[in-house]
């Protein structure tokens, strides 16, 4: 039990600070959809998707200004790519380890005839929250990768649209991470403590 609690605490401490997107000067307020599920197809098709969700046309003057400045921004994006990949790998691995540990615990509790319906429901809810995070981090990483390869001087609208998509996906991540952390801390950990108390008391049917 203690190992699971430690794993939960360690995962909650992982930060997204290294993946902060710092290109806000190129992002005037534009209304965009919060949906971050990107089509897993060619970059050309994704560019069309980015443009369709940008929500506002880019004035010609803005396109010209962006074409002159986007090279610097694109260099920053290329420096950002490794950090995004590291954060995605670290947090995805941490979440997988947590769920794996909880699933192992479920099996052990079932072997002891302990009622696990409540804990299983919590695991299912946690998996749903992790899936939401995965959708957003996948969308963020894909948009960042596309930003690094788009011909920004030849198609500044595509670059701007991908930039907006990346920013939108990124802005969802702190909420996703907080939601998972709070659920683990306030819901799952107390349940694990209750299970531990029940087992110490010799109960094998959810404390009854």
HELIX and SHEET records of a PDB file:
HELIX    1   1 UNK A    2  UNK A   13  1                                  12    
HELIX    2   2 UNK A   17  UNK A   19  5                                   3    
HELIX    3   3 UNK A   24  UNK A   26  5                                   3    
HELIX    4   4 UNK A   43  UNK A   53  1                                  11    
HELIX    5   5 UNK A   60  UNK A  111  1                                  52    
HELIX    6   6 UNK A  117  UNK A  149  1                                  33    
HELIX    7   7 UNK A  156  UNK A  183  1                                  28    
HELIX    8   8 UNK A  184  UNK A  188  3                                   5    
HELIX    9   9 UNK A  189  UNK A  200  1                                  12    
END                                                                             
